[in-house]
Amino acid sequence: MESNTTKKGKVIIAGAGPGDAELITIKLQKRLAEADVIICDRLVNPDIISLNAKKDVLVLNAGKQGYNDASISQDEINELIVSHALQGHTVLRLKGGDVAFFSNVLDELYSITAHEIPFEIIPGITAAAGASAYTGIPLTARGFSQGVQWVTFSPSSNYSHERWEYLAASNDTLVFYMASKNVIQLAEQLIKYIGDRDIALAIVEQATTPHQKVNITSLKNCAVDFKDKQFSSPSLVIVGNVVNLHHQFKWFNSDGGGSIFNDLEK
């Protein structure tokens, strides 16, 4: 049982952005310098920590990755956060992108509040915003798209016919997280519901980093162009006519190879 005299620490849950080490907030930069323990995802650029954190900070890699049975479970991550905070430490839980987009933040908040640990949440630039800016693909644009929808896709998604019909009928730009491994199946599903098979599809690998790569096709050509192709993690799928603007407005030069991320961690 916890002693009443035990001084609890604090937990900061923060988004580290999509990859470029300079795409972090001033507030996160300050908290990095204050943290005693940093628990970070696989999709966090290690330069963010090395450039901003204290020299004696304890860095724990809490790798979570789809299709990887060896990755750390969410329960284990929750225990790490709580145990270090209850020792009186300032714990920074550092997540790739923004904490509100597909990040399991709710599970961590439940654990933190169950132990009455003080916390704060710092937003970050999500992968979709980073990929949009660094590829010259505006997600909404007059004459192209009036809205955008963020969705995940995997073989276990099991979306209803009504869900697919809604996505297809909206004319919004569709941004799919966690979908590159199954992009051909995704294109096949969209073709069933979208009348225009020539709509462009882009897969953006490692957006905002020196290794960014943009792969563009159409729904009807996806199965041929991307057959047996492996995409580097993290990757994002963008579907919509706005994708074609990349050819006109691309500005970011990258080598398109290698990785700044550790594939064994999240």
ZAMAR-551295 format. One record per residue (C-alpha): residue number from 0; x, y, z. Coordinates in nm, 2 decimals. Layout:
! residues N
+-----+--------+--------+--------+
! num !      u !      v !      w !
+-----+--------+--------+--------+
! NUM !      X !      Y !      Z !
...
+-----+--------+--------+--------+
! end
This chain:
! residues 266
+-----+--------+--------+--------+
! num !      u !      v !      w !
+-----+--------+--------+--------+
!   0 !   0.00 !   0.00 !   0.00 !
!   1 !   0.13 !   0.34 !  -0.09 !
!   2 !   0.25 !   0.56 !   0.20 !
!   3 !   0.07 !   0.89 !   0.25 !
!   4 !   0.41 !   1.05 !   0.28 !
!   5 !   0.52 !   0.93 !  -0.06 !
!   6 !   0.57 !   1.22 !  -0.30 !
!   7 !   0.43 !   1.14 !  -0.64 !
!   8 !   0.60 !   1.26 !  -0.95 !
!   9 !   0.43 !   1.39 !  -1.26 !
!  10 !   0.36 !   1.24 !  -1.60 !
!  11 !   0.38 !   1.44 !  -1.92 !
!  12 !   0.23 !   1.28 !  -2.23 !
!  13 !   0.36 !   1.45 !  -2.54 !
!  14 !   0.36 !   1.42 !  -2.92 !
!  15 !   0.71 !   1.42 !  -3.07 !
!  16 !   0.59 !   1.50 !  -3.42 !
!  17 !   0.63 !   1.29 !  -3.74 !
!  18 !   1.01 !   1.26 !  -3.76 !
!  19 !   1.19 !   1.59 !  -3.83 !
!  20 !   1.36 !   1.67 !  -3.49 !
!  21 !   1.29 !   2.04 !  -3.53 !
!  22 !   0.91 !   1.98 !  -3.55 !
!  23 !   0.85 !   1.99 !  -3.18 !
!  24 !   0.69 !   2.26 !  -2.96 !
!  25 !   0.88 !   2.49 !  -2.73 !
!  26 !   0.68 !   2.34 !  -2.44 !
!  27 !   0.80 !   1.99 !  -2.53 !
!  28 !   1.16 !   2.12 !  -2.55 !
!  29 !   1.13 !   2.26 !  -2.20 !
!  30 !   0.98 !   1.93 !  -2.06 !
!  31 !   1.25 !   1.73 !  -2.23 !
!  32 !   1.51 !   1.93 !  -2.03 !
!  33 !   1.32 !   1.86 !  -1.71 !
!  34 !   1.23 !   1.49 !  -1.74 !
!  35 !   1.39 !   1.23 !  -1.51 !
!  36 !   1.26 !   0.94 !  -1.72 !
!  37 !   1.16 !   0.93 !  -2.09 !
!  38 !   0.95 !   0.65 !  -2.21 !
!  39 !   0.94 !   0.67 !  -2.59 !
!  40 !   0.78 !   0.50 !  -2.88 !
!  41 !   0.95 !   0.34 !  -3.18 !
!  42 !   0.84 !   0.63 !  -3.40 !
!  43 !   1.03 !   0.90 !  -3.21 !
!  44 !   1.34 !   1.05 !  -3.38 !
!  45 !   1.62 !   0.98 !  -3.13 !
!  46 !   1.78 !   1.32 !  -3.21 !
!  47 !   1.49 !   1.48 !  -3.03 !
!  48 !   1.61 !   1.33 !  -2.70 !
!  49 !   1.98 !   1.36 !  -2.76 !
!  50 !   1.95 !   1.73 !  -2.85 !
!  51 !   1.71 !   1.84 !  -2.57 !
!  52 !   1.71 !   1.60 !  -2.27 !
!  53 !   1.93 !   1.60 !  -1.96 !
!  54 !   2.25 !   1.40 !  -1.98 !
!  55 !   2.15 !   1.17 !  -1.69 !
!  56 !   1.80 !   1.11 !  -1.81 !
!  57 !   1.68 !   0.75 !  -1.81 !
!  58 !   1.55 !   0.66 !  -2.15 !
!  59 !   1.32 !   0.36 !  -2.18 !
!  60 !   1.22 !   0.23 !  -2.53 !
!  61 !   0.86 !   0.12 !  -2.51 !
!  62 !   0.84 !  -0.04 !  -2.85 !
!  63 !   0.49 !  -0.13 !  -2.98 !
!  64 !   0.45 !  -0.24 !  -3.34 !
!  65 !   0.18 !  -0.41 !  -3.54 !
!  66 !   0.25 !  -0.76 !  -3.66 !
!  67 !   0.54 !  -0.79 !  -3.41 !
!  68 !   0.47 !  -1.04 !  -3.12 !
!  69 !   0.79 !  -0.93 !  -2.95 !
!  70 !   0.68 !  -0.57 !  -2.90 !
!  71 !   0.60 !  -0.44 !  -2.56 !
!  72 !   0.23 !  -0.46 !  -2.45 !
!  73 !   0.02 !  -0.16 !  -2.35 !
!  74 !  -0.01 !  -0.30 !  -2.00 !
!  75 !   0.37 !  -0.31 !  -1.96 !
!  76 !   0.39 !   0.05 !  -2.08 !
!  77 !   0.13 !   0.16 !  -1.83 !
!  78 !   0.32 !  -0.01 !  -1.55 !
!  79 !   0.64 !   0.16 !  -1.65 !
!  80 !   0.48 !   0.50 !  -1.65 !
!  81 !   0.31 !   0.45 !  -1.31 !
!  82 !   0.60 !   0.29 !  -1.13 !
!  83 !   0.84 !   0.56 !  -1.21 !
!  84 !   0.60 !   0.84 !  -1.13 !
!  85 !   0.52 !   0.68 !  -0.79 !
!  86 !   0.90 !   0.70 !  -0.72 !
!  87 !   0.87 !   1.08 !  -0.74 !
!  88 !   1.01 !   1.11 !  -1.09 !
!  89 !   0.90 !   1.34 !  -1.37 !
!  90 !   0.81 !   1.10 !  -1.64 !
!  91 !   0.78 !   1.21 !  -2.01 !
!  92 !   0.58 !   0.97 !  -2.22 !
!  93 !   0.69 !   1.05 !  -2.57 !
!  94 !   0.48 !   0.95 !  -2.86 !
!  95 !   0.53 !   0.98 !  -3.24 !
!  96 !   0.31 !   1.23 !  -3.41 !
!  97 !   0.03 !   1.37 !  -3.19 !
!  98 !  -0.10 !   1.20 !  -2.88 !
!  99 !  -0.46 !   1.22 !  -2.99 !
! 100 !  -0.42 !   1.03 !  -3.32 !
! 101 !  -0.42 !   0.65 !  -3.28 !
! 102 !  -0.19 !   0.65 !  -2.99 !
! 103 !  -0.36 !   0.45 !  -2.71 !
! 104 !  -0.34 !   0.76 !  -2.49 !
! 105 !  -0.67 !   0.67 !  -2.32 !
! 106 !  -0.52 !   0.35 !  -2.17 !
! 107 !  -0.24 !   0.55 !  -2.02 !
! 108 !  -0.47 !   0.82 !  -1.89 !
! 109 !  -0.68 !   0.56 !  -1.71 !
! 110 !  -0.37 !   0.41 !  -1.54 !
! 111 !  -0.23 !   0.75 !  -1.44 !
! 112 !  -0.56 !   0.89 !  -1.30 !
! 113 !  -0.63 !   0.56 !  -1.12 !
! 114 !  -0.32 !   0.63 !  -0.91 !
! 115 !  -0.40 !   1.00 !  -0.88 !
! 116 !  -0.08 !   1.11 !  -1.05 !
! 117 !  -0.06 !   1.47 !  -1.18 !
! 118 !  -0.03 !   1.49 !  -1.55 !
! 119 !  -0.03 !   1.72 !  -1.85 !
! 120 !  -0.08 !   1.66 !  -2.23 !
! 121 !   0.13 !   1.83 !  -2.49 !
! 122 !   0.01 !   1.81 !  -2.85 !
! 123 !   0.24 !   1.74 !  -3.15 !
! 124 !   0.23 !   1.75 !  -3.53 !
! 125 !   0.05 !   1.44 !  -3.64 !
! 126 !   0.19 !   1.23 !  -3.93 !
! 127 !  -0.08 !   1.34 !  -4.17 !
! 128 !   0.00 !   1.71 !  -4.12 !
! 129 !   0.37 !   1.64 !  -4.16 !
! 130 !   0.33 !   1.43 !  -4.47 !
! 131 !   0.09 !   1.68 !  -4.62 !
! 132 !   0.34 !   1.97 !  -4.57 !
! 133 !   0.66 !   1.79 !  -4.68 !
! 134 !   0.50 !   1.64 !  -4.99 !
! 135 !   0.32 !   1.95 !  -5.11 !
! 136 !  -0.01 !   1.77 !  -5.09 !
! 137 !  -0.27 !   1.99 !  -4.92 !
! 138 !  -0.53 !   1.77 !  -4.76 !
! 139 !  -0.81 !   2.02 !  -4.83 !
! 140 !  -0.80 !   2.25 !  -5.13 !
! 141 !  -1.06 !   2.45 !  -5.31 !
! 142 !  -1.17 !   2.26 !  -5.62 !
! 143 !  -1.02 !   1.94 !  -5.50 !
! 144 !  -1.14 !   1.85 !  -5.15 !
! 145 !  -1.35 !   2.03 !  -4.89 !
! 146 !  -1.27 !   1.79 !  -4.60 !
! 147 !  -1.04 !   1.52 !  -4.48 !
! 148 !  -1.10 !   1.19 !  -4.29 !
! 149 !  -0.84 !   1.01 !  -4.08 !
! 150 !  -0.90 !   0.63 !  -4.07 !
! 151 !  -0.70 !   0.32 !  -3.98 !
! 152 !  -0.71 !   0.01 !  -4.20 !
! 153 !  -0.60 !  -0.35 !  -4.15 !
! 154 !  -0.74 !  -0.69 !  -4.22 !
! 155 !  -0.92 !  -0.68 !  -3.88 !
! 156 !  -1.09 !  -0.35 !  -3.94 !
! 157 !  -1.42 !  -0.51 !  -4.05 !
! 158 !  -1.59 !  -0.19 !  -4.15 !
! 159 !  -1.95 !  -0.22 !  -4.25 !
! 160 !  -2.08 !  -0.16 !  -4.61 !
! 161 !  -2.24 !   0.16 !  -4.48 !
! 162 !  -1.90 !   0.28 !  -4.35 !
! 163 !  -1.73 !   0.22 !  -4.69 !
! 164 !  -2.02 !   0.39 !  -4.87 !
! 165 !  -1.99 !   0.69 !  -4.65 !
! 166 !  -1.61 !   0.72 !  -4.71 !
! 167 !  -1.66 !   0.68 !  -5.08 !
! 168 !  -1.95 !   0.93 !  -5.11 !
! 169 !  -1.79 !   1.21 !  -4.90 !
! 170 !  -1.54 !   1.33 !  -5.17 !
! 171 !  -1.31 !   1.40 !  -4.88 !
! 172 !  -0.94 !   1.33 !  -4.88 !
! 173 !  -0.89 !   1.00 !  -4.71 !
! 174 !  -0.58 !   0.95 !  -4.49 !
! 175 !  -0.52 !   0.60 !  -4.38 !
! 176 !  -0.29 !   0.52 !  -4.09 !
! 177 !  -0.14 !   0.17 !  -4.04 !
! 178 !  -0.25 !   0.07 !  -4.39 !
! 179 !   0.06 !   0.04 !  -4.61 !
! 180 !   0.10 !  -0.33 !  -4.55 !
! 181 !  -0.25 !  -0.39 !  -4.68 !
! 182 !  -0.28 !  -0.11 !  -4.94 !
! 183 !  -0.38 !  -0.34 !  -5.23 !
! 184 !  -0.67 !  -0.47 !  -5.03 !
! 185 !  -0.76 !  -0.12 !  -4.93 !
! 186 !  -0.76 !  -0.01 !  -5.29 !
! 187 !  -0.98 !  -0.30 !  -5.38 !
! 188 !  -1.23 !  -0.21 !  -5.11 !
! 189 !  -1.24 !   0.15 !  -5.22 !
! 190 !  -1.29 !   0.05 !  -5.59 !
! 191 !  -1.61 !  -0.13 !  -5.49 !
! 192 !  -1.76 !   0.19 !  -5.36 !
! 193 !  -1.59 !   0.47 !  -5.55 !
! 194 !  -1.70 !   0.52 !  -5.91 !
! 195 !  -1.38 !   0.69 !  -6.03 !
! 196 !  -1.10 !   0.42 !  -6.04 !
! 197 !  -0.85 !   0.69 !  -6.15 !
! 198 !  -0.84 !   0.86 !  -5.81 !
! 199 !  -0.48 !   0.90 !  -5.70 !
! 200 !  -0.33 !   0.72 !  -5.41 !
! 201 !   0.00 !   0.80 !  -5.24 !
! 202 !   0.21 !   0.62 !  -4.99 !
! 203 !   0.44 !   0.85 !  -4.80 !
! 204 !   0.72 !   0.67 !  -4.62 !
! 205 !   0.90 !   0.83 !  -4.32 !
! 206 !   0.75 !   1.17 !  -4.38 !
! 207 !   0.95 !   1.48 !  -4.29 !
! 208 !   1.28 !   1.29 !  -4.25 !
! 209 !   1.58 !   1.28 !  -4.49 !
! 210 !   1.45 !   0.93 !  -4.59 !
! 211 !   1.11 !   1.04 !  -4.70 !
! 212 !   0.98 !   0.87 !  -5.01 !
! 213 !   0.66 !   0.94 !  -5.20 !
! 214 !   0.50 !   0.66 !  -5.41 !
! 215 !   0.20 !   0.76 !  -5.63 !
! 216 !  -0.04 !   0.54 !  -5.82 !
! 217 !  -0.42 !   0.52 !  -5.88 !
! 218 !  -0.68 !   0.30 !  -5.72 !
! 219 !  -0.70 !   0.09 !  -6.04 !
! 220 !  -0.32 !   0.05 !  -6.08 !
! 221 !  -0.24 !   0.00 !  -5.71 !
! 222 !  -0.23 !  -0.38 !  -5.74 !
! 223 !   0.02 !  -0.38 !  -6.03 !
! 224 !   0.24 !  -0.09 !  -5.91 !
! 225 !   0.27 !  -0.20 !  -5.55 !
! 226 !   0.27 !  -0.58 !  -5.60 !
! 227 !   0.52 !  -0.74 !  -5.36 !
! 228 !   0.65 !  -0.39 !  -5.26 !
! 229 !   0.76 !  -0.33 !  -4.90 !
! 230 !   0.72 !   0.01 !  -4.75 !
! 231 !   0.93 !   0.15 !  -4.47 !
! 232 !   0.77 !   0.23 !  -4.14 !
! 233 !   0.61 !   0.46 !  -4.07 !
! 234 !   0.41 !   0.50 !  -4.38 !
! 235 !   0.09 !   0.69 !  -4.45 !
! 236 !  -0.17 !   0.64 !  -4.73 !
! 237 !  -0.34 !   0.94 !  -4.89 !
! 238 !  -0.63 !   0.89 !  -5.13 !
! 239 !  -0.79 !   1.17 !  -5.33 !
! 240 !  -0.74 !   1.41 !  -5.62 !
! 241 !  -0.52 !   1.64 !  -5.40 !
! 242 !  -0.24 !   1.37 !  -5.44 !
! 243 !  -0.18 !   1.50 !  -5.79 !
! 244 !  -0.07 !   1.84 !  -5.65 !
! 245 !   0.25 !   1.68 !  -5.53 !
! 246 !   0.40 !   1.70 !  -5.88 !
! 247 !   0.35 !   2.07 !  -5.89 !
! 248 !   0.43 !   2.17 !  -5.53 !
! 249 !   0.69 !   1.91 !  -5.41 !
! 250 !   0.97 !   2.10 !  -5.24 !
! 251 !   1.14 !   1.87 !  -4.99 !
! 252 !   1.45 !   1.69 !  -5.11 !
! 253 !   1.52 !   1.35 !  -4.95 !
! 254 !   1.73 !   1.05 !  -5.03 !
! 255 !   1.44 !   0.81 !  -5.01 !
! 256 !   1.65 !   0.54 !  -4.83 !
! 257 !   1.75 !   0.41 !  -4.49 !
! 258 !   1.57 !   0.49 !  -4.17 !
! 259 !   1.61 !   0.70 !  -3.86 !
! 260 !   1.37 !   0.47 !  -3.67 !
! 261 !   1.44 !   0.15 !  -3.48 !
! 262 !   1.21 !  -0.12 !  -3.63 !
! 263 !   1.22 !  -0.32 !  -3.31 !
! 264 !   1.06 !  -0.05 !  -3.11 !
! 265 !   0.76 !   0.18 !  -3.13 !
+-----+--------+--------+--------+
! end
